[in-house]
Amino acid sequence: MILGIGIDIVNVDRMRHWMENPTLLERFFHHDEIAGLRKRKSGAVLSLAARFAAKEAFGKALGTGMRGLVLKDIQVVNSHNGNPSMRLFGTALAALEAHRGKSIHLSLTHEKESAVAVVIIEGA
């Protein structure tokens, strides 16, 4: 059963500034996400924007927004074939459990100026 759907769009130019500010990156992104971004040369800012959109979309799918969530407790990862998914820790995992969520579906897309994420939370 679908418990929630969230969608978010992020302007890529906003993230260009963040790429140059380690304090912002460390505040909003899991340390493994930051390490992965630093390995990328081209496309890092697009990936950053898509990941931030995913975090916002997760909060919307919960129906609470970002209230009570630490954004770096939400990690966006990619499988060997590039399929995105989320790993949750701390506040984000507690919020999913309180919402009775069992699985998360994530879709990301980006262009030159925008990145979009859709999150669907399923329950039993």
C-alpha positions as CSV (number, residue, x, y, z in Angstrom):
1,M,0.0,0.0,0.0
2,I,1.3,3.5,-0.9
3,L,1.6,5.6,2.2
4,G,3.1,8.7,0.7
5,I,4.4,10.3,-2.5
6,G,6.8,13.3,-2.6
7,I,8.3,15.3,-5.4
8,D,10.9,18.1,-5.4
9,I,12.8,20.2,-7.9
10,V,16.1,21.9,-7.3
11,N,17.8,24.7,-9.3
12,V,21.3,23.4,-10.2
13,D,22.9,26.9,-9.9
14,R,22.0,26.9,-6.2
15,M,24.1,23.8,-5.7
16,R,27.1,25.3,-7.5
17,H,27.7,27.5,-4.5
18,W,27.3,24.5,-2.1
19,M,30.0,22.6,-3.9
20,E,32.4,25.3,-2.9
21,N,31.3,25.3,0.8
22,P,32.4,22.2,2.7
23,T,30.3,23.4,5.8
24,L,27.1,23.3,3.8
25,L,28.0,19.9,2.3
26,E,28.7,18.4,5.7
27,R,25.5,19.9,7.1
28,F,23.1,18.4,4.5
29,F,24.9,15.3,3.0
30,H,26.0,12.0,4.4
31,H,29.8,11.7,4.4
32,D,29.7,8.9,1.8
33,E,27.7,11.1,-0.5
34,I,30.3,13.8,-0.2
35,A,33.1,11.4,-0.9
36,G,31.3,10.1,-4.0
37,L,30.8,13.7,-5.2
38,R,34.5,14.5,-4.9
39,K,35.3,11.5,-7.1
40,R,33.1,12.8,-9.9
41,K,34.5,15.4,-12.2
42,S,31.7,16.2,-14.6
43,G,28.2,16.0,-13.4
44,A,29.0,16.4,-9.7
45,V,26.7,19.4,-9.3
46,L,23.9,17.7,-11.1
47,S,24.3,14.7,-8.8
48,L,24.3,17.0,-5.7
49,A,21.1,18.7,-6.9
50,A,19.3,15.4,-7.5
51,R,20.3,14.1,-4.1
52,F,19.1,17.2,-2.3
53,A,15.8,17.0,-4.2
54,A,15.5,13.4,-3.1
55,K,15.9,14.4,0.6
56,E,13.2,17.0,0.2
57,A,10.9,14.6,-1.6
58,F,11.3,12.1,1.2
59,G,10.1,14.6,3.7
60,K,7.1,15.4,1.5
61,A,6.3,11.7,1.1
62,L,6.3,11.4,4.9
63,G,3.8,14.3,5.0
64,T,5.9,16.1,7.6
65,G,8.3,18.0,5.4
66,M,11.8,18.3,6.8
67,R,10.6,19.0,10.4
68,G,12.5,16.8,12.7
69,L,14.8,15.3,10.0
70,V,18.6,15.7,9.8
71,L,19.2,15.7,6.1
72,K,22.5,13.9,6.3
73,D,20.6,11.0,7.9
74,I,19.2,10.4,4.3
75,Q,21.8,8.9,2.0
76,V,21.2,8.5,-1.7
77,V,23.1,5.6,-3.2
78,N,23.3,4.0,-6.6
79,S,23.4,0.3,-7.4
80,H,26.0,-1.1,-9.8
81,N,23.7,-0.3,-12.7
82,G,23.0,3.3,-11.5
83,N,19.6,2.7,-10.0
84,P,19.1,5.2,-7.1
85,S,17.9,4.2,-3.6
86,M,18.0,5.6,-0.1
87,R,19.7,4.5,3.1
88,L,18.2,6.0,6.2
89,F,19.8,6.6,9.6
90,G,18.9,8.3,12.8
91,T,16.1,10.8,12.5
92,A,15.1,9.6,8.9
93,L,14.9,6.0,9.9
94,A,12.8,6.8,13.0
95,A,10.5,8.9,10.8
96,L,10.0,6.1,8.3
97,E,9.3,3.6,11.1
98,A,6.8,6.0,12.8
99,H,5.1,6.4,9.4
100,R,5.0,2.5,9.2
101,G,6.9,2.6,6.0
102,K,8.5,-0.6,4.7
103,S,10.1,0.4,1.4
104,I,11.1,3.5,-0.5
105,H,11.0,3.9,-4.3
106,L,13.2,6.7,-5.7
107,S,13.5,8.2,-9.2
108,L,15.9,11.0,-10.1
109,T,16.4,13.1,-13.2
110,H,18.3,16.2,-14.1
111,E,19.0,18.6,-16.9
112,K,21.3,21.6,-17.2
113,E,19.2,23.8,-14.9
114,S,17.1,21.5,-12.8
115,A,17.1,18.3,-10.9
116,V,13.9,16.4,-9.9
117,A,13.3,13.6,-7.4
118,V,10.2,11.5,-6.8
119,V,9.8,9.3,-3.6
120,I,7.1,6.8,-3.0
121,I,6.9,5.2,0.5
122,E,5.2,1.8,0.7
123,G,3.8,0.1,3.8
124,A,2.5,-3.3,4.6
